[in-house]
Amino acid sequence: MKVYYGAALCLFLPLICVAYFTTDTSQSCFCKLKGRIDDCSCNVDTVDHFNNMKIFPRLQSLLSNDYFRFYKVHLKRDCPFWTDDSRCAMRYCNVQACQEEDIPPGLKQYNHNSMNSIFGNQDMSLRFYDGNEDCEDPEADHDDELGFINTTISAAAYEEFEKWQAHDALDNFCELGDDKDAQYVDLLLNPERYTGYKGKSAHRIWNSIYKENCFRPENHYDLFIQSSQLDRMCLEKRVFYRVISGMHTSINIHLCSKYLLSDKESLIAPNGKWGPNLEEFKRRFSPMTTDNEGPHWLRNLYFLYLLELRALAKAAPYLANEEFYTGSEENDSDVRDAVKDLLSVIKSFPSHFDESSMFTGGAQARELKDEFRQHFRNISVIMDCVGCDKCKLWGKLQVQGIGTALKILFSGKFDSLSPPGLQPGQTAKSQFQLQRGEIVTLFNAFGRLSNSINELEKFRNLIRE
C-alpha cells in the first residue's frame, strides 16, 4: 500500500503545481525563489533577512554621503563597435548636470592625495587637475596653468606613478579609459529608474553582452542560457553568466520598482508619478512569460549579491584604512566610522561565496582567467554604446563596481590582506591602490543589488494584497 500511495502522491503533486501556476500567476514569480542559491552555500531566506535588516539600512545612509554620491564618469565616449545615432529622446534619459560649487573641494584634489599615498607625504609641489573642475564648462581644463603643473612633478616620481598605474591596470576587469573628459555626476539627482529606452538599440546592447561575451554551451544560440543547461559549463563560466544575469535582473527590478506611472506634472509630483509596476514585474519574471526562466534570473541576483558581499569582506582590511577624503573633516570621520560598521556586519555573515575553488589548475586556469577578464572588459566598453545617458551612467557604474569586485577576488593582490599575511610595518594600503572611482562604484553597485533584494520584498507584499 505504501508503494501505491507514493506513486499516487508523485502524480498528484505536479497537478498541485499546475493548478498553483494557473490560478495565481503573480505568485509564481517567487515560487522557485527559495532554498539554496546555486554555486553558493546559503539560502535565499538567509540573504533576505541579512540584507533587509542589516545591510540595506546602512547602505542607504552611507551612499548619501558626498564621497559616494559624486561619481566621475565619461558619458560622451564614442561607441567603438558600431555606428549608432539612435538616441533616447525622452527627457527621462537625460543626466542632470552637477553644479561646480556642489562638488566637495577634496574630490578635486583626489589625484594629489593619491600621489601622496604612493610616495608618502613628501612635499612634491604638485597640483593634479582632476578632469573638469567646472562641471558646466568642458573647456575649463584648457588652462595656461597646466604647462606649469606638469613641470612641478619630478621625472622620477611621474615615471613611478605611471609604472604603478600600468601595473595596476593589468588586473583590471574594466576598461577605465582616460578620464580627462569625465565629469562629476550627482547620483542622488539622477536615480536609476524607468527611462523609456528600448527597441533595437537596447536589444543590440544585451545581444552583444550575452551572445558575444558570455561563455556559452556548444550549439547554444538563444540569447539567454537555460538554467538546465548551465551545468554543461565549468564553474568559472557559470559564474560569469550568473554575474551578468544577476546584473540584468537587478536593473530590471529597478525599472519595475521606479516605473513612470504618469507623466502628468503636479505640485506634488513635478517630475511625474513614479512607483512600482507589478504587471511589468510579472511580465519580466513570471515563468509564464519567460519560459520558466524568470525565477532563475531572480536567483542569479542573489548569487551576484553574495559575490560582491565576499569582495567587500575580502577587501575590508584595505577599506578600513581608506581616508574617504572630501575635505570635510567631520563628515569624512563619520563616513569612515560608517564604513567600518558596515564591514563588521559583512564580516559576520556566516556563508560567504568561496572564490578559492575557481581558476585552479595551472596554465589552463590562468588562460581561462585571462579570457574571463577580457570578456568582462569588453562588456565595460559596450556601455559606451548605450543610447540613453542615464542608462549609460548606471550601466557604467554597475559594470565598474562588479569589475572591481572581480579584481578583489581574483587578482591575487587581496589574498594576503589579513595581518598574518602582511610583512612587519606593512599595511594593506602600502601594497597597492584602488582608485577612488573603483571604491565608489564597488559600494554603489553593491547598493544597487541590496536595493533590488529589498524591492523584491515590496513586490511580494503587493502580490499578497
Summary of the structure (lengths in Angstrom):
residues: 465
radius of gyration: 23.6
end to end distance: 42.3
largest distance: 93.4
contacts: 1401
relative contact order: 0.17
helix: 59%
strand: 4%
